[in-house]
Amino acid sequence: MNGAIVLRAGTLSLRVRRRAVLVCALLWITLIALALWAFTLGSYPLSLGDLTAVMTGTARNSVRTVVLEWRAPRIVAAVLFGAALAVGGAIFQSLTRNPLGSPDVIGFTTGSYTGVVLTLLAGATSYSALAAGALAGGLLTAFAVYLLAFQRGAGGFRLIVVGIAVGAMLSSLNTWFLVKADVDSALRAAVWGAGSLSGVGWPAVTTAAVVLAGVAAAAPVAQRRMRRLELGDDTAAMLGVPVERTKLMLVVLGVAATAVVTAVAGPIAFVALAAPQIARRLTGHGNSVDLVGAGLVGAILLLGADIAAQHAISGVQLPTGAVTVCVGGAYLLVLLVREGRRA
């Protein structure tokens, strides 16, 4: 079960563990089953036969509208955004070498929220403007935390402590902005800040997918360097890794992955925190980073949370972020107890 498989293609080879392959295959099956189930739920119930008719082009127009225009964007967004949050969380947990090193814990998501709030208060409401504001806010926050934590290198514990402090200050700043804004702008920012996939459409999903495709393209290189960094900065440097430059690259990738989600759906907490740790335990990678497994777990978590947000309480639509906070809060408590006992 824990043996390795070597895949070869010409001069290239890839060593993967059998357990990781089996777990990822099961996660894919679970994700597909969950997505199909999500398509059938709602006030307009559908069957698997209706979905098959849509794929073959023989469905009624009403069914096509429900599947392709109403439910598909939200389901695809949940899968993409859950994977993106998980990858961002895995990057920062590897960078800090701490399971608490998540973008929503160390303030980067709050920085993206600040960027979007300022964009909304400036009167810009298009997705491109919100995405630019979220990315700028997240990157500025990340670089501020990185510089403040830098002391002969950016230590993981210092990054977490400084990030929590900066995130708390930005949270207070966001509250002040909303208090000073006019009622319409404050209400729009507050609704967006709850974190929801209800208003997601194909244009936002397509644009986000393009950005996340760039993150995915850089993921193999990032994962290889992350595994070397986890051996320690000195060991990684001896293996030829430019340590501080690599850390900056990882910060940009992690912030980009989370900022895109924040721009579309608002701040959705705890998926980035929980998914990488769950993936490590399932795949048996221990302290080694696994972006593929983390992405699949993140997609399942967010899609499941969105299904619960829509259908757990009859006649009530909850923000997806409210569900992830409830589940993630319990997970964070368990994680803190485990870390405290280990310390």
C-alpha positions in Angstrom: 0.0 0.0 0.0 2.8 2.4 0.9 5.1 1.3 -1.9 6.2 3.6 -4.7 5.3 3.6 -8.4 7.8 5.1 -10.9 6.2 6.6 -14.0 8.5 7.2 -17.0 8.1 9.2 -20.1 11.3 9.3 -22.1 14.0 10.9 -20.0 11.4 12.1 -17.4 10.4 10.0 -14.4 8.0 10.6 -11.5 7.9 8.6 -8.3 4.5 8.4 -6.6 3.2 6.4 -3.7 0.5 3.8 -4.2 -1.5 5.0 -1.2 -1.4 8.5 -2.5 -2.6 7.4 -6.0 -5.4 5.3 -4.5 -6.6 8.1 -2.1 -6.6 10.7 -4.9 -8.6 8.3 -7.1 -11.1 7.9 -4.3 -11.2 11.6 -3.8 -11.9 12.2 -7.5 -14.8 9.7 -7.4 -16.2 11.4 -4.3 -16.0 14.8 -5.9 -17.7 13.7 -9.0 -20.5 12.0 -7.0 -20.9 15.1 -4.9 -21.1 17.3 -8.0 -23.7 15.1 -9.6 -25.8 15.1 -6.4 -25.6 18.9 -6.3 -27.0 19.1 -9.8 -30.1 17.1 -8.8 -30.9 19.2 -5.7 -33.0 22.4 -5.6 -36.6 23.7 -6.0 -36.5 22.3 -9.6 -35.4 18.7 -8.9 -33.5 16.8 -11.6 -32.5 13.2 -12.2 -29.3 11.7 -13.6 -31.3 11.1 -16.8 -31.9 14.9 -17.1 -28.1 15.5 -16.8 -27.4 12.9 -19.4 -29.9 14.5 -21.7 -28.2 17.9 -21.2 -24.8 16.4 -22.1 -26.2 14.7 -25.2 -28.1 17.8 -26.3 -31.6 16.2 -26.1 -32.8 18.0 -22.9 -35.7 20.5 -22.8 -34.8 24.2 -22.7 -35.9 24.6 -19.2 -33.7 21.7 -18.0 -30.7 23.1 -20.0 -31.2 26.5 -18.4 -31.4 25.1 -14.9 -28.3 22.9 -15.4 -26.0 25.1 -17.5 -27.0 28.7 -16.4 -28.1 28.3 -12.8 -26.4 25.3 -11.2 -23.2 24.6 -13.2 -21.5 28.0 -12.5 -21.9 27.6 -8.8 -20.8 24.0 -8.7 -17.8 24.6 -10.9 -16.9 27.7 -8.8 -17.1 25.6 -5.6 -14.8 23.0 -7.0 -12.3 25.5 -8.5 -12.3 27.8 -5.5 -12.1 25.0 -2.9 -9.0 23.6 -4.7 -7.5 27.1 -5.0 -8.0 27.8 -1.3 -6.5 24.4 -0.3 -3.4 25.0 -2.6 -2.9 28.4 -1.1 -3.2 26.9 2.4 -0.8 24.1 1.6 1.8 26.6 0.3 1.7 28.8 3.4 1.6 25.8 5.8 4.7 24.5 4.1 6.3 27.9 4.1 5.8 28.4 7.8 6.2 24.7 8.6 3.1 25.0 10.9 -0.4 23.7 10.4 -1.7 27.1 11.6 0.1 28.9 8.7 -3.1 29.4 6.7 -3.9 32.6 4.6 -7.0 33.2 6.6 -5.2 32.9 10.0 -2.1 35.0 9.2 -4.0 37.9 7.7 -3.6 37.5 3.9 -7.3 36.9 3.3 -8.1 39.9 5.5 -5.7 42.0 3.3 -7.6 40.8 0.2 -10.8 41.8 1.9 -9.4 45.3 2.6 -8.5 45.7 -1.1 -12.0 44.7 -2.2 -13.6 47.0 0.4 -11.6 49.9 -0.8 -12.5 49.0 -4.4 -16.2 48.9 -3.6 -16.0 52.2 -1.7 -14.3 53.8 -4.7 -17.4 52.8 -6.7 -15.9 50.0 -8.8 -18.1 46.9 -8.9 -16.8 44.9 -11.9 -15.1 41.6 -11.3 -11.9 42.7 -12.9 -11.7 45.7 -10.5 -12.6 43.5 -7.5 -10.0 40.9 -8.5 -7.3 43.6 -8.9 -8.2 45.1 -5.5 -8.2 41.7 -3.8 -4.8 40.7 -5.4 -3.3 44.1 -4.6 -4.5 44.0 -1.0 -3.4 40.4 -0.5 0.1 41.0 -2.0 0.7 44.2 0.0 -0.4 42.5 3.2 1.8 39.5 2.4 4.9 41.6 1.7 4.3 43.7 4.8 4.1 40.6 6.9 7.1 39.1 5.2 9.2 42.3 5.8 8.1 42.7 9.4 8.9 39.0 10.1 12.2 39.0 8.2 15.2 38.6 10.5 18.0 36.8 8.8 15.3 34.9 6.9 11.5 34.7 7.3 10.9 32.2 10.1 7.6 30.4 10.1 6.7 31.2 13.7 7.4 34.9 13.2 5.4 34.9 10.0 2.4 33.5 11.9 2.6 35.9 14.8 3.2 39.0 12.7 0.5 37.8 10.3 -2.1 37.5 13.1 -1.2 41.0 14.3 -1.4 42.6 10.9 -4.7 40.7 10.2 -6.2 42.0 13.4 -5.3 45.6 12.5 -6.7 45.2 9.0 -9.9 43.8 10.4 -10.3 46.8 12.6 -9.6 49.0 9.5 -12.2 47.2 7.5 -14.8 47.8 10.2 -13.9 51.5 10.3 -14.2 51.8 6.5 -17.7 50.3 6.7 -18.8 52.6 9.5 -17.6 55.6 7.6 -19.1 54.5 4.2 -22.6 55.3 3.0 -25.3 52.8 3.7 -25.5 51.3 0.2 -21.7 50.7 0.0 -21.5 49.4 3.5 -24.3 47.0 2.9 -22.9 45.7 -0.3 -19.4 45.2 1.3 -21.0 43.5 4.3 -23.0 41.1 2.2 -20.0 40.3 0.1 -17.9 39.8 3.2 -20.1 37.0 4.4 -18.6 34.7 1.7 -21.1 33.3 -0.7 -21.2 31.6 -4.1 -24.8 32.6 -4.8 -24.1 35.3 -7.2 -21.3 33.6 -9.2 -21.7 33.4 -13.0 -19.8 32.1 -15.9 -17.8 35.4 -16.6 -16.3 35.4 -13.1 -15.7 31.6 -13.1 -13.9 31.8 -16.5 -11.7 34.7 -15.5 -10.8 33.0 -12.2 -10.1 29.8 -14.0 -7.6 31.6 -16.3 -5.7 32.9 -13.2 -5.8 29.6 -11.4 -4.5 27.8 -14.5 -1.4 30.0 -14.2 -1.1 28.9 -10.5 -1.6 25.3 -11.5 1.1 25.6 -14.2 3.6 26.8 -11.6 2.5 24.2 -9.0 4.9 21.3 -9.9 8.0 23.6 -9.6 6.6 25.1 -6.4 5.9 21.7 -4.9 9.4 20.4 -5.6 11.0 23.5 -4.0 8.6 23.3 -1.1 9.6 19.8 -0.3 13.2 20.9 -0.2 12.5 23.9 1.9 10.8 21.6 4.5 14.2 20.1 5.1 15.4 23.4 6.4 16.7 26.6 4.8 20.4 25.5 5.0 19.7 22.1 3.5 17.6 23.6 0.8 20.3 26.1 -0.1 22.9 23.3 -0.3 20.5 21.5 -2.7 20.6 24.5 -5.0 17.3 26.2 -4.0 17.5 30.1 -3.8 15.7 30.2 -0.5 14.5 33.8 -0.1 13.6 34.1 -3.7 11.7 30.9 -3.6 9.8 32.0 -0.5 8.7 35.2 -2.3 7.6 33.2 -5.3 5.5 30.9 -3.0 4.0 34.0 -1.3 2.9 35.4 -4.6 1.4 32.0 -5.7 -0.4 31.5 -2.4 -1.8 35.0 -2.3 -2.9 34.8 -6.0 -4.8 31.5 -5.4 -6.7 32.9 -2.4 -7.2 36.5 -3.7 -9.0 35.2 -6.8 -11.5 33.4 -4.6 -11.9 36.4 -2.3 -12.6 38.7 -5.2 -15.5 36.5 -6.5 -17.0 34.9 -3.4 -15.7 37.0 -0.5 -13.6 35.6 2.4 -14.3 31.9 2.9 -12.5 30.8 6.0 -11.0 27.5 7.2 -10.9 25.6 3.9 -7.3 26.7 3.4 -6.5 25.7 7.0 -8.2 22.2 7.1 -7.8 20.8 3.6 -4.0 20.4 3.4 -3.9 18.7 6.9 -6.7 16.3 6.0 -5.0 15.5 2.7 -1.7 14.8 4.4 -3.3 12.3 6.8 -5.3 10.6 4.0 -2.4 10.2 1.6 0.2 9.4 4.3 2.6 12.0 3.2 3.3 13.1 6.8 5.1 16.4 6.7 5.5 16.3 2.9 3.4 18.7 0.9 0.8 17.3 -1.5 -0.8 19.9 -3.7 -3.0 17.5 -5.7 -4.4 15.8 -2.6 -5.0 19.1 -0.9 -6.7 20.5 -3.9 -9.1 17.6 -4.1 -9.9 17.7 -0.4 -10.5 21.5 -0.7 -12.9 21.1 -3.6 -14.9 18.4 -1.7 -15.0 20.6 1.5 -16.2 23.7 -0.3 -18.7 21.9 -2.5 -20.1 20.1 0.5 -20.3 23.3 2.5 -22.1 25.0 -0.4 -24.6 22.1 -0.7 -25.3 22.4 3.1 -25.6 26.2 2.8 -28.3 25.8 0.1 -30.3 22.8 1.4 -29.5 22.1 5.1 -32.3 24.4 6.3 -35.5 24.3 4.2 -36.3 27.7 2.6 -33.2 29.3 4.0 -30.1 30.2 1.9 -27.0 30.5 4.2 -23.7 32.1 3.1 -21.2 29.4 2.3 -18.7 31.2 4.5 -21.0 30.7 7.5 -20.9 26.9 7.0 -17.2 26.8 6.6 -16.7 28.9 9.7 -18.9 26.6 11.8 -17.1 23.5 10.6 -13.6 25.1 10.6 -14.0 26.6 14.1 -14.4 23.1 15.5 -11.4 21.9 13.4 -9.3 24.8 14.6 -10.1 24.0 18.2 -9.1 20.4 17.8 -5.9 21.5 16.0 -4.9 23.9 18.7 -5.4 21.2 21.4 -3.3 18.7 19.4 -0.5 21.3 18.9 -0.6 22.3 22.5 -0.2 18.7 23.7 2.6 18.2 21.2 4.4 21.3 22.4 
